[in-house]
Amino acid sequence: MRQNAASAATWTLAALAVQLIAGVCADMVGKPAGMALLLICWLMNGYAAYRQRCPAALGAAAAGAVLAALSAAGLSGWAVSIASNLLFLLFYLPLQRGFDEKLYAAHVPEQAHRLGRVWAMATLIQRGASMLGFLPCFQGQDVLSAQQGSFTSLFAVQLVLEMVALIAAIVSYIWMVRYLWRARRLLPKEGTA
């Protein structure tokens, strides 16, 4: 039976939509609701990884689901934030590589592969900058900066990391959607090839 990578692309896109809604809802309706949506996102990602037959991404999705459940139950802190970013990296990078292999096998144009490479690189930069910004040395620098009336050096570095992460996130998500949308159309559906 042909691995249904086109279906995996659809599930990954749907999971991204849930992830973005979770990010918005965490501020509007509270962290537990946001974490519950993030748990759903990880379960959808896990199904996408299963459809793609990507064990590394499936393992990362399972670990992400456990972390989201623990976060919904009250677990928090800098280590949780770093672990969450790391798990997204461990999910997206192997998944993208798996899609690339399927696209090469289907002899799709090189432009699709370039979209995937930009997505992977932007994701690496986004999650890396975000993880660095959560390091314990940056904790409380905003309060200290407010108390002394000017930015501390560490707070300035943290702001730069947050700006890099934000810009890379925008690029990553745009290229991810373009890449997966193209994969949906170009990869043959199950049983059609």
N, CA, C and O of each residue as an XYZ file, in Angstrom:
772
protein
N       0.848     -1.191      0.000
C       0.000      0.000      0.000
C       0.889      1.248      0.000
O       1.835      1.345      0.781
N       0.580      2.183     -0.867
C       1.373      3.415     -0.961
C       1.174      4.257      0.299
O       0.056      4.419      0.788
N       2.284      4.787      0.811
C       2.210      5.695      1.959
C       1.509      6.967      1.517
O       1.847      7.548      0.486
N       0.542      7.389      2.293
C      -0.259      8.528      1.863
C       0.316      9.837      2.384
O      -0.177     10.408      3.357
N       1.361     10.297      1.723
C       2.015     11.542      2.116
C       1.111     12.744      1.872
O       1.183     13.730      2.605
N       0.264     12.672      0.855
C      -0.662     13.781      0.598
C      -1.612     13.963      1.780
O      -1.908     15.090      2.176
N      -2.083     12.857      2.338
C      -2.936     12.916      3.525
C      -2.166     13.462      4.719
O      -2.711     14.235      5.507
N      -0.895     13.064      4.859
C      -0.061     13.564      5.952
C       0.104     15.081      5.849
O       0.099     15.777      6.865
N       0.250     15.595      4.623
C       0.371     17.046      4.428
C      -0.903     17.751      4.871
O      -0.836     18.809      5.496
N      -2.050     17.186      4.557
C      -3.327     17.782      4.958
C      -3.449     17.818      6.474
O      -3.852     18.834      7.039
N      -3.102     16.712      7.140
C      -3.182     16.649      8.600
C      -2.199     17.619      9.253
O      -2.512     18.219     10.281
N      -1.019     17.775      8.664
C      -0.034     18.703      9.221
C      -0.511     20.141      9.094
O      -0.321     20.942     10.009
N      -1.127     20.473      7.972
C      -1.691     21.816      7.799
C      -2.816     22.071      8.798
O      -2.897     23.152      9.381
N      -3.679     21.086      8.995
C      -4.774     21.242      9.960
C      -4.221     21.396     11.374
O      -4.738     22.189     12.161
N      -3.175     20.641     11.697
C      -2.560     20.750     13.019
C      -1.943     22.124     13.228
O      -1.994     22.666     14.332
N      -1.355     22.696     12.169
C      -0.793     24.045     12.270
C      -1.890     25.057     12.595
O      -1.690     25.952     13.416
N      -3.036     24.915     11.957
C      -4.155     25.825     12.236
C      -4.566     25.727     13.707
O      -4.811     26.745     14.354
N      -4.641     24.504     14.232
C      -5.003     24.316     15.643
C      -3.926     24.897     16.552
O      -4.237     25.491     17.584
N      -2.658     24.727     16.170
C      -1.542     25.275     16.955
C      -1.636     26.797     17.039
O      -1.442     27.372     18.110
N      -1.931     27.449     15.917
C      -2.040     28.908     15.911
C      -3.233     29.378     16.740
O      -3.145     30.386     17.441
N      -4.344     28.651     16.659
C      -5.516     28.983     17.481
C      -5.180     28.802     18.959
O      -5.604     29.599     19.796
N      -4.418     27.753     19.280
C      -4.017     27.511     20.670
C      -3.189     28.667     21.207
O      -3.351     29.068     22.360
N      -2.296     29.207     20.372
C      -1.475     30.331     20.794
C      -2.300     31.565     21.110
O      -2.003     32.290     22.059
N      -3.341     31.806     20.314
C      -4.220     32.951     20.548
C      -5.111     32.701     21.763
O      -5.313     33.591     22.589
N      -5.637     31.487     21.862
C      -6.585     31.169     22.935
C      -5.928     31.143     24.306
O      -6.586     31.409     25.312
N      -4.638     30.825     24.359
C      -3.954     30.755     25.654
C      -4.046     32.091     26.375
O      -4.167     32.122     27.600
N      -3.990     33.192     25.639
C      -4.093     34.517     26.249
C      -5.545     34.918     26.507
O      -5.827     35.617     27.480
N      -6.468     34.484     25.646
C      -7.860     34.941     25.749
C      -8.684     34.118     26.730
O      -9.469     34.678     27.496
N      -8.518     32.798     26.720
C      -9.376     31.949     27.556
C      -8.609     31.190     28.627
O      -9.186     30.366     29.336
N      -7.323     31.457     28.751
C      -6.552     30.813     29.802
C      -5.630     29.721     29.275
O      -5.869     29.117     28.229
N      -4.575     29.494     30.037
C      -3.550     28.535     29.631
C      -4.075     27.101     29.500
O      -3.704     26.424     28.541
N      -4.927     26.599     30.422
C      -5.393     25.207     30.277
C      -6.099     24.935     28.947
O      -5.885     23.893     28.327
N      -6.949     25.885     28.509
C      -7.647     25.701     27.234
C      -6.657     25.718     26.082
O      -6.770     24.927     25.146
N      -5.686     26.621     26.153
C      -4.657     26.679     25.120
C      -3.844     25.398     25.067
O      -3.526     24.907     23.984
N      -3.506     24.852     26.234
C      -2.732     23.607     26.285
C      -3.560     22.414     25.788
O      -3.024     21.484     25.186
N      -4.877     22.454     26.048
C      -5.752     21.385     25.538
C      -5.760     21.403     24.012
O      -5.729     20.351     23.374
N      -5.804     22.617     23.422
C      -5.747     22.716     21.963
C      -4.376     22.281     21.442
O      -4.278     21.659     20.384
N      -3.321     22.608     22.187
C      -1.987     22.177     21.782
C      -1.870     20.659     21.835
O      -1.191     20.057     21.003
N      -2.525     20.043     22.803
C      -2.562     18.579     22.870
C      -3.230     18.005     21.620
O      -2.751     17.029     21.045
N      -4.343     18.622     21.205
C      -5.020     18.181     19.980
C      -4.105     18.348     18.781
O      -4.053     17.483     17.907
N      -3.375     19.472     18.739
C      -2.409     19.716     17.658
C      -1.376     18.593     17.588
O      -1.083     18.078     16.509
N      -0.825     18.216     18.752
C       0.186     17.149     18.766
C      -0.401     15.812     18.333
O       0.269     15.037     17.650
N      -1.639     15.531     18.717
C      -2.278     14.275     18.288
C      -2.480     14.264     16.772
O      -2.272     13.241     16.119
N      -2.884     15.400     16.224
C      -3.036     15.493     14.765
C      -1.686     15.347     14.077
O      -1.575     14.671     13.054
N      -0.654     15.984     14.642
C       0.695     15.837     14.088
C       1.155     14.386     14.148
O       1.794     13.885     13.223
N       0.822     13.722     15.247
C       1.179     12.310     15.376
C       0.526     11.465     14.297
O       1.154     10.566     13.739
N      -0.745     11.755     14.002
C      -1.414     11.002     12.944
C      -0.779     11.294     11.587
O      -0.644     10.401     10.750
N      -0.387     12.563     11.375
C       0.299     12.924     10.127
C       1.612     12.157      9.999
O       1.934     11.647      8.926
N       2.371     12.074     11.096
C       3.640     11.341     11.079
C       3.404      9.850     10.823
O       4.188      9.197     10.135
N       2.311      9.320     11.388
C       1.963      7.912     11.138
C       1.632      7.696      9.659
O       2.076      6.719      9.057
N       0.850      8.610      9.077
C       0.501      8.499      7.657
C       1.743      8.615      6.777
O       1.834      7.988      5.721
N       2.702      9.434      7.234
C       3.939      9.640      6.482
C       4.938      8.509      6.708
O       5.936      8.412      5.994
N       4.674      7.650      7.701
C       5.585      6.567      8.094
C       6.937      7.146      8.515
O       7.991      6.715      8.046
N       6.877      8.146      9.423
C       8.078      8.832      9.902
C       8.198      8.596     11.415
O       7.618      9.345     12.202
N       8.950      7.556     11.827
C       9.017      7.207     13.260
C       9.578      8.318     14.136
O       9.105      8.510     15.256
N      10.587      9.061     13.646
C      11.177     10.131     14.457
C      10.140     11.205     14.758
O      10.022     11.653     15.898
N       9.391     11.617     13.743
C       8.352     12.634     13.937
C       7.226     12.098     14.815
O       6.663     12.838     15.622
N       6.896     10.821     14.665
C       5.846     10.215     15.487
C       6.255     10.206     16.954
O       5.435     10.490     17.827
N       7.521      9.881     17.233
C       8.007      9.901     18.608
C       7.981     11.299     19.204
O       7.606     11.478     20.363
N       8.383     12.303     18.405
C       8.354     13.691     18.880
C       6.920     14.135     19.155
O       6.665     14.842     20.130
N       5.983     13.724     18.298
C       4.580     14.093     18.500
C       4.024     13.456     19.769
O       3.271     14.093     20.506
N       4.390     12.200     20.027
C       3.933     11.528     21.246
C       4.476     12.235     22.484
O       3.742     12.462     23.446
N       5.771     12.587     22.458
C       6.368     13.306     23.584
C       5.739     14.693     23.737
O       5.528     15.159     24.856
N       5.441     15.352     22.614
C       4.790     16.657     22.663
C       3.404     16.582     23.262
O       2.998     17.474     24.007
N       2.666     15.518     22.942
C       1.326     15.336     23.505
C       1.398     15.152     25.018
O       0.575     15.702     25.751
N       2.376     14.381     25.487
C       2.550     14.180     26.929
C       2.901     15.511     27.597
O       2.355     15.845     28.648
N       3.807     16.262     26.988
C       4.208     17.560     27.553
C       3.034     18.538     27.587
O       2.870     19.278     28.557
N       2.218     18.544     26.532
C       1.045     19.429     26.498
C       0.042     19.041     27.585
O      -0.554     19.912     28.218
N      -0.148     17.721     27.805
C      -1.063     17.264     28.855
C      -0.551     17.678     30.237
O      -1.323     18.116     31.090
N       0.756     17.532     30.444
C       1.338     17.935     31.725
C       1.252     19.451     31.915
O       1.032     19.923     33.030
N       1.423     20.211     30.836
C       1.317     21.669     30.912
C      -0.113     22.102     31.224
O      -0.332     23.052     31.974
N      -1.093     21.390     30.635
C      -2.496     21.694     30.926
C      -2.812     21.405     32.391
O      -3.693     22.033     32.977
N      -2.081     20.438     32.986
C      -2.294     20.092     34.387
C      -1.525     21.021     35.336
O      -1.637     20.893     36.555
N      -0.741     21.957     34.774
C      -0.075     22.931     35.630
C       1.429     22.980     35.536
O       2.045     23.871     36.123
N       2.048     22.059     34.822
C       3.507     22.083     34.682
C       3.913     23.299     33.857
O       3.335     23.558     32.802
N       4.906     24.042     34.336
C       5.354     25.218     33.598
C       6.813     25.496     33.929
O       7.430     24.783     34.720
N       7.353     26.540     33.315
C       8.728     26.925     33.579
C       9.539     26.988     32.300
O       9.078     26.605     31.225
N      10.762     27.482     32.446
C      11.623     27.664     31.281
C      11.973     26.340     30.621
O      12.086     26.275     29.397
N      12.145     25.284     31.406
C      12.509     23.982     30.835
C      11.383     23.432     29.958
O      11.644     22.794     28.938
N      10.138     23.677     30.355
C       8.982     23.228     29.572
C       8.941     23.964     28.236
O       8.687     23.360     27.194
N       9.193     25.274     28.273
C       9.189     26.066     27.038
C      10.291     25.605     26.084
O      10.066     25.495     24.879
N      11.476     25.338     26.622
C      12.574     24.867     25.780
C      12.256     23.483     25.226
O      12.493     23.216     24.048
N      11.720     22.601     26.070
C      11.379     21.243     25.622
C      10.321     21.281     24.523
O      10.399     20.518     23.560
N       9.335     22.163     24.661
C       8.285     22.271     23.650
C       8.863     22.693     22.298
O       8.525     22.114     21.265
N       9.734     23.700     22.310
C      10.378     24.141     21.064
C      11.239     23.041     20.465
O      11.240     22.842     19.250
N      11.969     22.326     21.309
C      12.817     21.238     20.831
C      11.988     20.133     20.192
O      12.378     19.573     19.167
N      10.846     19.819     20.793
C       9.992     18.769     20.229
C       9.404     19.185     18.886
O       9.256     18.351     17.993
N       9.064     20.469     18.729
C       8.595     20.920     17.412
C       9.698     20.765     16.368
O       9.431     20.380     15.230
N      10.946     21.067     16.759
C      12.069     20.854     15.834
C      12.208     19.385     15.472
O      12.367     19.031     14.304
N      12.147     18.538     16.486
C      12.310     17.094     16.266
C      11.144     16.496     15.496
O      11.257     15.401     14.944
N      10.022     17.212     15.456
C       8.892     16.762     14.647
C       9.008     17.254     13.208
O       8.954     16.466     12.263
N       9.170     18.583     13.055
C       9.104     19.174     11.718
C      10.271     18.792     10.813
O      10.063     18.536      9.627
N      11.490     18.748     11.342
C      12.638     18.490     10.464
C      12.611     17.093      9.841
O      12.795     16.975      8.630
N      12.385     16.017     10.629
C      12.275     14.691      9.980
C      11.068     14.583      9.051
O      11.130     13.921      8.015
N       9.964     15.244      9.429
C       8.769     15.187      8.581
C       9.044     15.848      7.237
O       8.675     15.317      6.190
N       9.696     17.014      7.269
C      10.014     17.708      6.020
C      10.941     16.868      5.153
O      10.780     16.807      3.934
N      11.910     16.224      5.790
C      12.823     15.348      5.042
C      12.057     14.199      4.390
O      12.334     13.820      3.252
N      11.089     13.650      5.128
C      10.264     12.582      4.569
C       9.448     13.045      3.375
O       9.328     12.327      2.382
N       8.884     14.250      3.471
C       8.151     14.801      2.330
C       9.079     15.001      1.136
O       8.717     14.700     -0.001
N      10.278     15.510      1.404
C      11.227     15.723      0.315
C      11.545     14.421     -0.415
O      11.628     14.397     -1.643
N      11.722     13.347      0.338
C      12.005     12.041     -0.292
C      10.859     11.615     -1.201
O      11.078     11.107     -2.300
N       9.629     11.830     -0.725
C       8.458     11.471     -1.544
C       8.373     12.355     -2.783
O       8.025     11.885     -3.867
N       8.692     13.639     -2.619
C       8.631     14.558     -3.765
C       9.703     14.222     -4.792
O       9.446     14.293     -5.993
N      10.912     13.855     -4.338
C      11.958     13.438     -5.278
C      11.526     12.182     -6.029
O      11.736     12.064     -7.236
N      10.919     11.247     -5.300
C      10.465     10.006     -5.939
C       9.365     10.279     -6.963
O       9.234      9.558     -7.952
N       8.574     11.332     -6.715
C       7.495     11.686     -7.650
C       7.976     12.608     -8.768
O       7.183     13.007     -9.621
N       9.278     12.955     -8.776
C       9.885     13.797     -9.817
C       9.192     15.152     -9.950
O       8.883     15.600    -11.054
N       8.954     15.798     -8.799
C       8.310     17.117     -8.842
C       9.371     18.173     -9.136
O      10.561     17.906     -8.967
N       8.963     19.374     -9.574
C       9.931     20.431     -9.886
C      10.780     20.820     -8.672
O      10.355     20.688     -7.525
N      11.988     21.301     -8.959
C      12.948     21.676     -7.912
C      12.408     22.798     -7.021
O      12.810     22.907     -5.862
N      11.514     23.623     -7.537
C      10.973     24.731     -6.759
C      10.309     24.237     -5.471
O      10.412     24.889     -4.432
N       9.639     23.105     -5.532
C       8.997     22.552     -4.343
C      10.027     22.209     -3.277
O       9.790     22.424     -2.089
N      11.166     21.677     -3.695
C      12.220     21.330     -2.740
C      12.812     22.582     -2.099
O      13.164     22.572     -0.920
N      12.922     23.660     -2.875
C      13.444     24.912     -2.315
C      12.502     25.456     -1.238
O      12.958     25.968     -0.216
N      11.199     25.345     -1.466
C      10.236     25.750     -0.443
C      10.468     24.970      0.847
O      10.440     25.537      1.939
N      10.695     23.681      0.711
C      10.937     22.840      1.880
C      12.210     23.211      2.610
O      12.249     23.188      3.840
N      13.261     23.553      1.864
C      14.527     23.918      2.506
C      14.391     25.235      3.265
O      14.942     25.379      4.356
N      13.658     26.204      2.692
C      13.437     27.472      3.392
C      12.620     27.220      4.658
O      12.924     27.774      5.714
N      11.589     26.389      4.554
C      10.769     26.053      5.720
C      11.636     25.445      6.818
O      11.553     25.857      7.975
N      12.471     24.462      6.461
C      13.308     23.786      7.458
C      14.297     24.761      8.100
O      14.467     24.751      9.319
N      14.946     25.597      7.297
C      15.933     26.536      7.838
C      15.271     27.579      8.734
O      15.783     27.893      9.809
N      14.120     28.122      8.289
C      13.419     29.119      9.103
C      12.918     28.504     10.406
O      12.941     29.158     11.449
N      12.470     27.262     10.354
C      12.023     26.571     11.564
C      13.172     26.388     12.532
O      13.011     26.592     13.736
N      14.327     26.005     12.020
C      15.513     25.831     12.859
C      15.895     27.147     13.536
O      16.197     27.165     14.730
N      15.883     28.243     12.783
C      16.221     29.556     13.348
C      15.168     29.986     14.370
O      15.501     30.462     15.455
N      13.896     29.813     14.010
C      12.806     30.219     14.903
C      12.879     29.498     16.243
O      12.893     30.131     17.299
N      12.923     28.184     16.193
C      12.911     27.404     17.432
C      14.210     27.563     18.213
O      14.198     27.568     19.444
N      15.333     27.694     17.503
C      16.607     27.910     18.183
C      16.626     29.226     18.937
O      17.022     29.265     20.102
N      16.202     30.314     18.286
C      16.159     31.625     18.937
C      15.179     31.629     20.098
O      15.431     32.233     21.140
N      14.061     30.948     19.903
C      13.061     30.885     20.973
C      13.603     30.132     22.184
O      13.399     30.561     23.319
N      14.293     29.014     21.953
C      14.871     28.247     23.064
C      15.907     29.068     23.810
O      15.938     29.054     25.041
N      16.758     29.786     23.079
C      17.772     30.621     23.726
C      17.122     31.709     24.580
O      17.620     32.042     25.655
N      16.014     32.258     24.100
C      15.324     33.318     24.835
C      14.709     32.865     26.138
O      14.417     33.687     27.006
N      14.502     31.537     26.292
C      13.911     31.013     27.515
C      14.951     30.561     28.541
O      14.586     30.071     29.609
N      16.229     30.717     28.234
C      17.271     30.276     29.173
C      17.129     31.008     30.514
O      16.708     32.164     30.549
N      17.478     30.337     31.608
C      17.281     30.942     32.946
C      17.981     32.282     33.139
O      17.519     33.106     33.929
N      19.088     32.515     32.431
C      19.813     33.785     32.610
C      18.979     34.994     32.200
O      19.281     36.120     32.595
N      17.921     34.765     31.404
C      17.080     35.874     30.963
C      15.874     36.103     31.877
O      15.155     37.088     31.708
N      15.646     35.216     32.834
C      14.484     35.334     33.706
C      14.576     36.607     34.552
O      15.610     36.874     35.165
N      13.510     37.379     34.583
C      13.428     38.564     35.416
C      14.133     39.796     34.868
O      14.165     40.832     35.531
N      14.697     39.701     33.672
C      15.405     40.856     33.122
C      14.463     42.004     32.768
O      14.864     43.167     32.802
N      13.206     41.683     32.428
C      12.235     42.738     32.139
C      11.933     43.554     33.398
O      11.840     44.780     33.345
N      11.780     42.855     34.536
C      11.512     43.544     35.805
C      12.713     44.398     36.212
O      12.562     45.545     36.632
N      13.900     43.818     36.082
C      15.121     44.552     36.432
C      15.297     45.781     35.546
O      15.704     46.840     36.025
N      14.993     45.646     34.264
C      15.092     46.778     33.343
C      14.118     47.889     33.735
O      14.464     49.069     33.693
N      12.897     47.503     34.116
C      11.895     48.491     34.532
C      12.331     49.204     35.804
O      12.117     50.407     35.951
N      12.944     48.461     36.724
C      13.381     49.058     37.986
C      14.503     50.074     37.795
O      14.523     51.114     38.454
N      15.437     49.773     36.891
C      16.566     50.682     36.719
C      16.328     51.741     35.642
O      17.144     52.645     35.464
N      15.205     51.626     34.924
C      14.841     52.646     33.955
C      15.511     52.529     32.605
O      15.359     53.417     31.766
N      16.241     51.467     32.373
C      16.862     51.222     31.063
C      17.076     49.722     30.888
O      17.122     48.963     31.856
N      17.206     49.318     29.626
C      17.381     47.901     29.337
C      18.706     47.394     29.893
O      19.746     48.034     29.742
N      18.648     46.236     30.538
C      19.895     45.550     30.880
C      20.438     44.916     29.608
O      19.705     44.754     28.633
N      21.705     44.559     29.613
C      22.308     43.929     28.429
C      21.613     42.615     28.100
O      21.364     42.308     26.934
N      21.303     41.839     29.139
C      20.630     40.553     28.906
C      19.225     40.746     28.350
O      18.782     39.974     27.498
N      18.518     41.777     28.829
C      17.172     42.027     28.315
C      17.226     42.452     26.854
O      16.358     42.078     26.065
N      18.239     43.230     26.491
C      18.404     43.634     25.088
C      18.662     42.410     24.207
O      18.115     42.300     23.110
N      19.495     41.496     24.695
C      19.758     40.257     23.938
C      18.476     39.435     23.815
O      18.184     38.888     22.752
N      17.717     39.349     24.901
C      16.461     38.600     24.876
C      15.477     39.189     23.870
O      14.800     38.451     23.154
N      15.398     40.523     23.816
C      14.509     41.166     22.847
C      14.931     40.854     21.416
O      14.086     40.603     20.556
N      16.233     40.871     21.161
C      16.732     40.537     19.818
C      16.360     39.098     19.473
O      15.905     38.819     18.363
N      16.554     38.186     20.424
C      16.198     36.782     20.184
C      14.705     36.630     19.894
O      14.316     35.858     19.018
N      13.874     37.366     20.628
C      12.430     37.293     20.408
C      12.060     37.849     19.033
O      11.184     37.304     18.361
N      12.719     38.925     18.611
C      12.441     39.488     17.285
C      12.876     38.525     16.184
O      12.161     38.343     15.199
N      14.046     37.910     16.349
C      14.520     36.921     15.366
C      13.538     35.758     15.301
O      13.179     35.307     14.213
N      13.100     35.269     16.471
C      12.157     34.145     16.517
C      10.834     34.506     15.838
O      10.256     33.683     15.128
N      10.353     35.734     16.054
C       9.088     36.166     15.455
C       9.188     36.248     13.936
O       8.317     35.746     13.226
N      10.251     36.881     13.437
C      10.424     37.001     11.983
C      10.593     35.621     11.348
O      10.003     35.330     10.307
N      11.408     34.773     11.988
C      11.616     33.423     11.458
C      10.330     32.605     11.507
O      10.090     31.781     10.625
N       9.500     32.824     12.528
C       8.227     32.105     12.628
C       7.310     32.472     11.468
O       6.672     31.604     10.872
N       7.246     33.769     11.148
C       6.398     34.204     10.034
C       6.861     33.561      8.735
O       6.054     33.028      7.974
N       8.174     33.614      8.485
C       8.727     32.987      7.275
C       8.459     31.485      7.283
O       8.020     30.915      6.284
N       8.730     30.852      8.425
C       8.562     29.403      8.534
C       7.132     28.977      8.226
O       6.908     28.047      7.451
N       6.159     29.664      8.838
C       4.768     29.253      8.652
C       4.288     29.497      7.222
O       3.553     28.685      6.661
N       4.710     30.624      6.635
C       4.299     30.900      5.249
C       4.870     29.847      4.305
O       4.150     29.307      3.465
N       6.173     29.553      4.444
C       6.788     28.568      3.554
C       6.296     27.156      3.855
O       6.202     26.324      2.953
N       5.984     26.886      5.107
C       5.430     25.578      5.464
C       4.098     25.348      4.764
O       3.863     24.288      4.184
N       3.225     26.357      4.825
C       1.912     26.224      4.181
C       2.081     26.067      2.672
O       1.431     25.218      2.060
N       2.948     26.878      2.070
C       3.175     26.768      0.613
C       3.706     25.377      0.242
O       3.251     24.762     -0.722
N       4.668     24.902      1.021
C       5.293     23.604      0.738
C       4.290     22.449      0.895
O       4.173     21.588      0.023
N       3.576     22.456      2.020
C       2.636     21.352      2.264
C       1.448     21.410      1.315
O       0.924     20.371      0.914
N       1.018     22.616      0.953
C      -0.082     22.734     -0.008
C       0.342     22.152     -1.360
O      -0.422     21.458     -2.030
N       1.589     22.461     -1.734
C       2.104     21.921     -2.992
C       2.253     20.399     -2.903
O       1.932     19.685     -3.853
N       2.738     19.911     -1.765
C       2.878     18.462     -1.582
C       1.518     17.769     -1.680
O       1.408     16.690     -2.262
N       0.493     18.387     -1.115
C      -0.860     17.831     -1.203
C      -1.287     17.617     -2.651
O      -1.906     16.610     -2.996
N      -0.935     18.597     -3.493
C      -1.376     18.536     -4.888
C      -0.490     17.626     -5.735
O      -0.976     16.938     -6.633
N       0.825     17.625     -5.442
C       1.762     16.929     -6.334
C       1.964     15.451     -5.983
O       2.272     14.641     -6.856
N       1.792     15.108     -4.720
C       1.999     13.704     -4.344
C       0.753     12.900     -4.668
O      -0.367     13.337     -4.406
N       0.958     11.712     -5.245
C      -0.219     10.893     -5.583
C      -0.944     10.416     -4.339
O      -0.330     10.109     -3.316
N      -2.258     10.362     -4.449
C      -3.065      9.844     -3.352
C      -2.884      8.321     -3.252
O      -2.408      7.672     -4.183
N      -3.275      7.779     -2.106
C      -3.118      6.352     -1.866
C      -3.853      5.535     -2.927
O      -5.038      5.738     -3.193
N      -3.114      4.615     -3.512
C      -3.731      3.719     -4.483
C      -3.842      4.259     -5.875
O      -4.371      3.580     -6.755
N      -3.341      5.506     -6.119
C      -3.470      6.069     -7.464
C      -2.206      5.905     -8.282
O      -2.173      6.243     -9.465
N      -1.162      5.384     -7.646
C       0.078      5.202     -8.395
C       0.687      3.861     -8.063
O       1.742      3.514     -8.593
